[in-house]
Amino acid sequence: MKISSLLLGFAAILFLVGCGKKVEVYISPSGSDSADGSAAHPFATLERARDFVRTQVGKPATVWIGGGNYYRPNALDLTAADSGTAQAPREWRAVKGEKVRLVGATKIAAESWKPVTDPAVLARLDPAARDHVLELDIAALKLPILTRFPDFFVGGAGLFQLFLEGSRMPLSRWPNGSYTTMQEVTDSGLLPKPHGGTFIYRDERINRWQAALTANELYIAGFWRVPWIIQTVRVEKIDSATKAITLAAVVPQGIGSKYTALIEGTRKGTGRENYYALNLIEEIDQPGEWAYRFATQKLYFWPPKDLAKTELLIATGNEPVIRETDASYLQVSGLQIEGGLTASVEVQGGKNTLLNGCTITNTGGDGVVISSGTGHGVQSCDFSHIGGFGIRINGGDRKSLTRGNLFCDNNHIQDVGEVTKIVEAIKVEGVGNRVTHNLIHDVPSNGVQYSGNDHLFEFNELHNVGLDSGDLGGFYTNDTWASRGNILRSNFVHHSPAANGIYIDDGDGGDEISGNLFYRNACGVFISGGPDNLIVGNQVIDCKKGLHIDDRGVSRGYNISNTRYMKPLLDFDYKNPPWSVRYPALVHVLDSNPELPNGTAFRGNVLIRCDKPINLSGKPENLKVVEFKDNLELTVAPKFVDEAALDFTISKIDGDVKFPLEFQPVQRGKIGLYVDASRLTIPTLAETGGNEERQRPEAVFNSETDMKRSNEMGTPIKAAKP
């Protein structure tokens, strides 16, 4: 015993000596890497500070980053060598009160820009732009750049981004900020073998693009078949006599709305399929727009300000600004991270790292991507003007149902999908991750998309989602029967007429949707034929539909012959532990007509001023398996505490009305952002536009339309959403 006690005491002494005094290192743009890294003599670069801290084995450490701009041609790589421990974490922090910018872009000197002198280019420019557009020789800058657009692509294809004084400059587009439409499709591009389709255009302005066409520079992006997939294609031919455009590449499944008849291999379309032209020097017609000619490596830009007095950046790098690989117990706080063509921050492997109180803006790609590891989090950060997804997290193992415990908490996310258009503010995959207290608005598609198991979505506020897409939700999933145990509780989705508040699509099953509030959406909760979903105690106000359920699994064949639904069950060995223990109902999913929404129940929901409180779509005999109990429908609203301020707490109701026992009134004060050490204030409704709608009327899409048309066509499932 004495020897054991002595050894334990000796170990404790070694631990304390090892941890020692906390190490503090300082960085400044005016510092020197030959300095000692003290507050009086800071280092100049993040890498020098990182390498110094690596020598302080076992000690807690903070790297203090002084105010200023740190232009990053390459990622700051943090690895297992930069890890802390639970007792001795490592931190990277902005000096309090100072603005620190890590910028994944190159600063361009004003003198690099020259007047346009090429007569052929001047002839192509809009007359109003000729005296304003400047030219930049990209080749002379020796930057890594995309050599050409592929004939068909989704997203930005890796083209660099241009930023002026912290704002993304728009790639030239016609129509500006909007769309034109195909008049009629004459060839969908399906028969006799897939080829570029042909359609009739509407506007004579397109005839101005012949020079771009000849130079193979003419590209158009459109919702060619469905309103949730936008793809860019090179134009092969313009026939001005017949006003026909022929595409140079195959569009998967052809062009023309899928909601129109297919006759001899062609769908004529609806005449409302949106598209626009991009990256044409002919369409630089307003300050801020630019275009790039791959053949000459020249960039053409109409600057909105004097370039000698502003910061102009070009983001070209395909690396993140910060990349964490197998790092643990590491925190990054208080930084503004911007630029780059890929995610600003990438995390892979490791455990318990935190991105806290940071601003992520002006990215070419995603904001933050956590692709593996456990316990990592993004907390109290602000995201705006993001090229792709705001946050993507994927953690945990589905076969073993091991939780990832990744989290997104107290983040403000807006204006995502500015380069890759149809993306989400947050995308969640894996097992056992959580999304809580986030404010999400002004996004082109779904607010949050998820797949997998045992995720928690709670106390989030979403508004103005689905601004540029259709058939979507504030929360959206289209996994399979194997997606179980997800909880969507006490969320608020409002002012999104194109979106279903929560959309459980394509037979997805086993989710709990409880105590949420939906206001002025297309539908409150939309269940697409999935089993074992529990919809209980929600409040739906002023939605066209309150609750929806359908039997699409019958016509689409959601049964034991459907590989998409059966393969995950077999891969996860669902009839044995841990799956059989965690999801006992799933063991019996195939026992009786699995194509029906067996076990799905709507109980104790309150539906107020909805055009159609409960919408049943399909054959009545197929929907008898669904339970409806104690749902309250009110055509006259009770008195709310303050509807204008979106406080729907019920203060008074006329008449003898009894609310269902399972109704869960939303506690508005708990929803959305909260004040903490990194978030000192919360934006108001006026600041976020949270009490107004910004949806384009023509973009509003009824999700039931897709179901009915797909059923008629006998399509097993719709095209996968990104």
N, C-alpha and C positions, 0 to 999 in steps of 0.2 A: 504493500500500500504506500509506504514512504517513497519508494522509487517511482511509483506511478504518479504520486503527487508532485514530486520534483520535476518529472518530465513534463507534466501539464503546466507547471509554473514556468518552466523554461520556454515552452512553446508560446505561452502568453507573452513573455518578454520579447521573444523574437517577433511575434506579430506586431506588438506596439512599436518596436524599433523599425520594423519593415514599413509600417504605415507612416510613421514619423509625422513631421509637420507638413501641412498641406502645401503643395507646390503651386506657385502662381507665376505665370508667364505672360508677358505682354507683347502685343504686335501693334505696329503703326505703319501707315503708308510712308511715313517719313523716317522709319527706323532703319536699322542695318542688321543684316544677318551675321555680322561679325561682332555685334554687341552681346551683352549677357542676358537679354530678355527680361530685364527688370523694368519696373514702371518708368524709371529715369532713362533707361537705355534699352528700348524695345527692339525686338526683331522686326524685320521688314516683311517676311513672308510667312504664310500659314505652314508651309512645309518645314521651315526651320524650327518653328515652335513645336510642331508635331514631333520632329526627330529628337528634340531636346527632351520632351516629356517622356518619350519612349525609354530614355535612360533612367527615369525615376521609378524603378520597378517597385510595385506594391504600394506606392504612395498616392493618396488622393491628389488631384491636380485640376486647376482651372486655367484655361488659356483665355486671357482677356484680349479681345480684339478692339482696337481703337477705331474711332470714327473715320470714315473715308471710303473710297472706292477701291476695290480689289478686283481687277480685271483678270479673269481666269481662262486662259487658253486650254487648260486641262483640268480634270477633276481633282479635288482634294480627296485623296484616298486615305480612308481610315480603316484599319484592319484589326485583327485580333491583337496585334502589338500595341494598339491604342486603347485597348479595353481597360476599364476599371474593374472593380469588384463591388459587391453589395456594401462592403464596409469602406471602400476607397474608390468612389466613382470618379470618372473623368468628365470634365465639362468644357465646352467651348461657348463663350458668352461675349456679347457686345458689352463694351464698357457702358455703365449706366448713364443714360441721358445722351448717348452718342449714336448717330446713325451709321450703321455699318452695311455696306452693299458688297455682296459677292456677285460679280457679274460675269456670266458665261458668254461674253461677247467681246468683240474688238472695237476699239474706238477709232473712228475714221476722221482724219484731219480735214478741215474745211477746204484746204488748198488742193485736196485730191479730186475735187469735183471740177468739171470743165463744162463750158457751154457745148451744146450739140451743134456740130458743123456738118455732119454727113447729110447730103441732100436727100438721100433715100429715106433716112430716118425722119428728117424734118417733114417730108411729104406725108409720112404715115401719122405723125402726131396730130392731135386735134388742134385746129387753128387757135383756140383759146389757150392752149398749153405751150405753144412753140417758144414763146419768149420767157417761159418760166422753168422748163424742164432742163435739168443738168444731167451730165453723163459721168459715170464712175467706171474706170477700168479695173474690174475685179481681178483679172489675171495679174496685174501689176502688184496687187496686194499680197499675192501668194497665199491666199487663204484656202483651206479645204472646202471645195464646193461641189455641188451636184453638177454632173456634166450634161444631163438632159433629163427631161421628163420621160418616163415610160409612156407607152401608148395608152395604157389603162392603169389607174391607181386610185387608192382611197387615202384621204388625208392630204398632207402637204408634200409627200414624196421626198422630203429631205431638203427642200429649197430653203435657203437661208432666210432669216427674218431681219427686218429693219426697224430700229427703235429710235425715236427722237424725243429727248427730254422725258424719258420714262413712259412713252406711249408707243404702242405698236402702230407702224404705218401700214395702211391697207394696200395689199397687192391689187393692182388695177382690176376692175370688175365692171361688167355690164350685164344688167342694169346696176347702178350704184346701190349697194346695200340691199338689193332685192333680187327678184327673179323675173324672167319671162317664161312663157309656156310653149310647149309644142302644140301646134294647131291640130295635126293629125299624123299618126304613124302610117307609113306606107309599106314598111318592111321591118318586122321586129328583129330580124337577124337570127332566126331560128332554123330555117329550112333553105336548102336541103341539108346543109351543115352549118353550125354556128359561124356567123360573120357579123361585121359591123352593120347596125341597123340604119334605116333612113326615115326621116320625118320631115314634115312641112313646117317651115318657120313662119313667123308672123311679121317681123319688123325689117324694113328695108335697110336699116343701119348695118345689118349683118353683111351686106354687099361690100362694105368698106374693108372687110377683113381678107380680101383676096391676096394681098402681099404676105400677110401672116400665114395664110394657107399654103402659099407657094414655098415658104421657108419652113414648113412643117412646125409652125409655132402656134397653131390654133387649137386650143383646148377648151372644152366646155364641161361643166360639172352639173349633174342633175340627179333628181329622184326619178330614175328612168322607169322603175316598175312598182315600187312600194314607197310609202312616205317615211320610211325609217332608214333607208340606205341611200347615201349620196356617193356617187362615183364620178371620177373624172376621166374623160376619153378624148383622144386626139381626133380632130376632124379630117377626114380624107378628101371630101369633095363638097363644094357648094355649087348648086345649079341655080343660078339667079333667075333663069327663065321659068322654072317650075317651083322656085323657092324651096328647094329640097337640100337638106344637110345629110350627108352620109358619113357615118363614123368609121374610124380606121381600125377599131378593135372591137372584139366581142364584149358585150355586156352580159354577164351571167343571167340566164333565163330571159334575155331579150329586153327590148324597150317597149313602152306602152303599158299603161296601168293594168295590173293583174285583175282588176275589178271590171274589166271589159272582156267581151267574148273573143276567143281565139278562133279565127277563121283562116284556114289554109296556112297556118303557121304565123299569122300576124294578128296582133291586137291593135286596133286603131287608136285605142286610148280614150281618155276622157276630155282631152283638150286642156287639162289643168296640171299636167306633169311639169313641175318646175325645173328650170335649169338656168345657168348663167355662164358667161364667158370670163376667162381669167388670164392674167399675165399677158395682156396685149398692150403694146405701146400706143396703139390707136385709142385705147380706152383710159389713158391717163388724162382725165378731164377735170380734175379738181385737186386743190392742194393736199399733199400728203400721199397721193397715190404714186406707185412705182411699178416697174416691170423689168424683167431681166431677159436678155437675149442670150441663149446658150451658145449659139454659133459664134458670136463675137465676144462673149464674156463681158458685155457692157450692161451696166445697170442704169436705168433712166428714172429720174425722180423729180417730182414737183415739190420742192421744199416749202412747207407752210411758214417757215421762219428763216431768219438769217443764220446760215450754217456756221458762220464765224462766231456766233454768240450762243451756240447750243451744243449739247452733247448728242452726237449721232453714233449709234452702235449698230454693228452687223453681227448677228449670231450665226455662226457657221459650224460650231463644234458638235460632234455626235457623242459627247461625253456629258454626264451630269456635272453639276457644279460641286456637289458633295456625293461621294460614293462610300458607303459603309459595307464592308465585307467581313462577316464573322466577328464583328465588334460587339462588345457587351458592356453594359453599365456605362453608357456614354450618353451625354446630353448636349444638344446644340440649341442655344437660346438667343432670342432677341436680334437675329440677323435678318436683313432683307436679301433674298436670294432671287436672282433673275437671269433671264437669257438662257441660251443653250437651245439645241434642237431636240434633245431628248428630255427625260425627266430632270427637274432641278435637283432632286434628292433621290438617290436609290439606296435601298437597304436590303441586304441579302444575308441570311444566316445570323448567328449570334443571338443575343437575348437582351431584353430590358434596355433598349436605347429609346431616347425620347427627343422628338423635335418639338420645341416649346416656344411659344411667343414669337414665332418668325413670320415674316411677310414673304409670300411666294407670288411673284408677278412676272408678266411679260415673258412667258416661256414659249418655246416653239413646240415642245412636247407636253408631257404630263407634268403635274406639280410634284407629287411625291409618290413613289412606288416602293412598297414593302413586299417583296416577293417570297420571303421565307423567314424563318426564325420565330422566336416566341417572345411575347411580352412587349414588343415594340409599340410605340404610340406616337400619334400626332395630336398635339393639344394646344388650344388657344392660339392657333395660327390663322392668318388672313390670306386668302387666295383670291386673286383677281387677274383677269386677262391671261388665261391659261390656254395654251395651244391645244391640249388634249384633255384627258381626265384630270380632275382636281386631285383626287387621292385614289390609289389602287392598293388594296391590301389582300394578301393571300397567305394564310397561315393555318397550321393544323393538318392533321392527316385523316382523311375520310374513312379509310378502311378500318383503322383502329379507333376512330372517333376521338383522337387526341386533340385537345384544344390548342389553338394558336395563341389565344389571349392577346391578339393585336387589337388596338383601339384607335378610334378617331373621336375626339371629344372637344367640344367648345370651339369648333372652327367655323369661321365665316368664309363661305365659298360662293363666288359669283363669277359670271362671265367666263365660263369654261368653253372648250370646243371652238376656239377661234381659228384654228388651223384644221384639225381633224374634227369635222363638224358634229357628227352624231355620236356624242359620248356623254358620260355621266359625271356629275360632281364627285360622287364616291362610288367605287365598285369594290365589292367584297366577295371573296371566294374562300373556300376551305372550311374550317370547323371552329366554332367557339370564339368568334371575334365580335366586337361591339362598336356601334356607332351611336353616340349619345350627345345631346345638347348642341347639335350643329345648326347653323342658319345657312340655308342653301337657296339661292334665287338666281334668276336670269341665266338659265341653262337651256341648251337647244333640245335636249331629249329628256330621258328619265333623270330624276334627281339622284336616286340611289338605285343601283342594280346589284342584286346579290344572287349567289348560288351556294350550295353546300348545306351545312347543318349547324344547328344550335347557335346561330348568331342572335344578337340582341340589338334592336333598333328602338331607341327610347328617347323621348323628350326632344326630338328634332323638329324644327320648323322649316317648311319648304313653301316657296311661292314663286309664281311665274316660271314654272318648269314646262318643258315641251314647246319652246318658242320657235323651233325650226324643224319639227318632226311630227309624227302621228303614231297612234296605237302605242301608247306609253303610259307610265305612271309616275307619281311622285316617288313611290317605291315600286320596283319592278323585278320580277323573277320569271324565268321560263326554264327552270330545271326540270326534274322528273319526279316520279314517286319517291325516289331515294332522298330528295331534299326535304328533310324533316327537322322539327325542333326549333325552327326560327320563330322568334317572338318580335312582333311589331306592336309596340305599346306606347300610348300617351304621346303620339306625334300629332302635328298640326300641319295639314296640307291645304293651301288656299290660293285663290286667284290664279287658277291654272285650268282654263276651260278646255284645253286640248288634252289634259291628263286625267286619268283615273287616279284617285288618291292613293290607293294601293292596288296593284295589278298582279294577281297570281295567274300567270299565263300558261298555256300549253300543258294543262294537266298536272302542274306542280301541286304537291300535296303536303299535308302535315304541318302547316303553319298556324300560329295563334295571332290573331289580329284583335286587339282589345283596347278599349278606352281611348281610341284616336278621335280626332276632330277633323272634319272635312267641310270646306266652305268654298262654294263657287268653283267647283271642278266639273269635269264631264260626268264622273261617277265617283261615289265614295269608295266602295270596295267592289272590285271586278274579279270574280273567280271564274276561270276558264276551264271548267269541267274537272278540276282536281279533287282527289279524295281527302278526307280527314282534316279539312281546314276548319278552324273554329273562329267565327266572327262574332264577337260578343262585346256588348256594352259600348259601342261606338256612337258618335253623334255626327249626323250628316245634315248639312244645312245648305239650301239653295244650290243643290247639284241637279243636273238634268235627270240623273238616275241616282237613287240612293244606294241600293245593293243589287248586284248582278250575279246570276249563276246560269250556266248553260250546259248542254250535253254534248259538246263538240267531240268528246272522246269516242262517241259512237261512230260518227261519220269519218273521223280521222284515224280510227283504228288504234286507240290507246289500249292495247291488249297484249296477251302473251306472245303474239307474233311480231310485236313491234320491238325491234332491236334497241331503239333509242331508250325505251323504258325498261326493258328487261336486262340489258347488259349491266347497268350499274348495280342492280339488285344482286346479280350473280357475282359480280366482281367483289362486292362488299360482304358476300356470304350472309345475307340479311336474315336468314332463319336461325342463325347461331349468334352467341355473344361475340362482341358487345352489342351488335345491332338488335338482336331479338330482345335483349333486356332493356335497351334504351328506347326502342320503338316497338312495343308489343303489337300495336295495331297494324304495323307494316307487315308483320308475319302473315297476316290474313288478307293482304291486299288483292291477291289473285283468287281468293275463294269464290267470289261471286261477282261476275260482270265488272271487271276492273276498269272498263271503259266509262263507267258511270261515276259520278261524284259521291261515292259511298262515304258515309261518316262525316260529311261536311255539314256544319250547323251554323245558323244565324240566330242568335239569341240576345234578347235584351238591348237591341239597338234602337236609337231614337232618330227618326227621320223627319226633318222639318222643312217645309216649303220645297220639297223635291217634286219635279214634274212627274216622275215615275218612281215612287219610293222603293218598290221591289220589282225588279225586272227579271222575269223567267224567260229564257230563250231556248227553245227546243221542244221536244215532245213531252207533254205532261207526265206520261208514264215513266219517262226516264229520270224525271226530277223528283219523283216521289221519295227517293232515297235521301233527299236533303231535308234536314230538320229546320223548321221555322217556328220559333217560340218567343212569345212576349215581346215582339218588336212593336214599337209605338210609332204611328204615323200621325203627324200634326200638319195640317194645312195652314194654320195660324200659329205664328211663332209665339213662344212665351216672351216675357220681358227679360232681356239680357242686361247685365250690368252696364256694358258699353259696347254695342255692336260696332260703332264707328272705330273704336280702338281695338277691335277684334277680341274683346273680352266677352265670351259667350257663356259666362257663368249665369245660370238661370236664377233670377231674383224673384220672379212672380209669374204665375200662370193662371189664366182665367178658366173657370169651370172645374169639374170634378175629374182631374187627370191624375192618374197614378203612374209614376215612372217605374219601369221594370226594375226588379231587384238586382239584376246583373248590369244595369246601366252604370257606367263609370264616368261621372262628370270630370272633364279635363281641368286640371289645375293650371291655368294659363301661365301663372308666374313661374312654374317649374320648367316650362318649355323654352327651348332655344338657348341662346348664349347666357352665360353668367359671368359675373365679375370675379377675377382672381388676380394673383400677383402679376400675371402677364397680360391680362385683359382688363384694363382699368375702366373702360367705358363700353357701353353697348349701343349700337346704332339704333336710331329711332325708325318708326314706320315711314316717316317722311324721307329719311335718308336712304332707305333701301327701296322705296316705292312699294312697300308691302301692302298698301291698301288700294292698289290700282292694277289693272290688267294690261299687259303689253303683248298679248298674243295676236298674231296676224289672223284675221278671220278666215282666210282661205285655207289656213293650215289646220284648222280644227278637224279632227277625224274621229269618227265613231268606231270604237274598237269592235263593236258587234258587226260592222260591215265586213271587216276582214274575216271574221269567223264564218259568216253566212256565205260569202263568196268562196272561201276556201272549201267549205263543206260541199258546195255545189260542184266544185271542180274536182273533188275527191282528193285534194292535196293532204298527205298525211300530217305535215306540220308546216308552218310558215317558214320563210327564209330566216335563218338565224340572225339575231340582232347583235350588233357589235358589242 
